[in-house]
Amino acid sequence: GASRDELLSALELAHAALLVGDSSADGVGPRRGEGQGCRWMTREVLDAHVALAALAHAEDDEHDDRRRRAAMAQLCVRTESLGVDRSGRRYWALDRRAAAEGGGR
């Protein structure tokens, strides 16, 4: 797929080439009502906008994943199961190094 910069550059060129417009300003395309225009663009320009939105969404998801992983890294880690009591509760040994460094809660 295209990079963000490539898509933005292509959209800028599309605007310069008049592949996007407004029917109230240029008379091309459908009108909604008296004096109310409708934005139009070629299919290729629409595809570029869709690709740019998908790229932004993927970048947001990646950022959220990194933030979530960083938060999880700060939590105390259960390293070893100590067993289960007769009520079915599990007991774990915790990573003391993480707790000593301030990561454990």
N, C-alpha and C positions, 0 to 999 in steps of 0.2 A: 504494500500500500504506500501511498504518498505520505510524505512528512507534512507536519503542520505548516512549515514555511512554504513548501511547494504548493499546498492547497491555497494558502492565503495569496501567494503570488498569482496563481491561476485565476482566482476570483477577482483580483485587482485587474488583471488583463481582460477578463470577461466584461467587467464594468466599462473599461476603456473602449472595448470593441462593441459596446452597446448590445450585449447579449442579455441584458437585464434592463427592465424599464417599468414605467407606471403609465397605464393607459390614460390617466387624466392629464399627464404631462405630454405624452408623445402620440396619443391617439391610436396606439397599437394595442390590440387585445380587448377583452370584454370590459364593460363598464357596469358598475353596481347600480347606479342611479344617476340622477342629474348631478354632474360635477364630481361624482365619486368614482375615482379610478380603481384599478385593480393591478397589483404588482404582478409582473410576468417575468419569466426567465426561460432559457433553453433547458432542455432535459439535462445536458451536460453540466450546466451551472447548478441545477438542483442536486445532481449527483455529488458535486463537489461540496455543496453545503451539508448534505447528509453525511458524507465521509468526514468532514471537519467536526460535525457534532458527535459522531461515533468516536473519533479520536479523542475529543475532549472528555467524553464519558469514560473511555478506557483509562485516560490519564488520571481522572478523579478516582476511579476504582483502585488504581495502582497506589495512589497517594494514601487512600484509606487503608489499604492492606499494609503499607509500610508503617503507618501510625499505629495500627492495631498490633502489629508484630513488636514494635518498640514498647508498647504498653505491656504486652505479655512477657517480654524479656525482663521487665521490672518486677514481676511477681515471683514469689518464692516457689521453688520447684520441689515437687514431691519426688524423692529419688529412690526410695525403697519402701515397699509395703511391709509393715510390721505385723500385719495380720488382721483378723476380724474377731470382734467379741461375740458373745452369745446372742446379742441383739441384732447382729448383722452390721454393726458400724465398723468401718474400715479405719485403720490407723496407719499413718505414713511417717517416715523419717523425712525431714526437710533439709534442703541444701543449706548448711550453716554458713557457707561463704557468701551466698546471695543475701542471707539475712543480716550478716555482719556488715555488708557493704551498703545496707539500707534498702535493698530491693525487696526484702520480705515484709509482710504485713501481718 
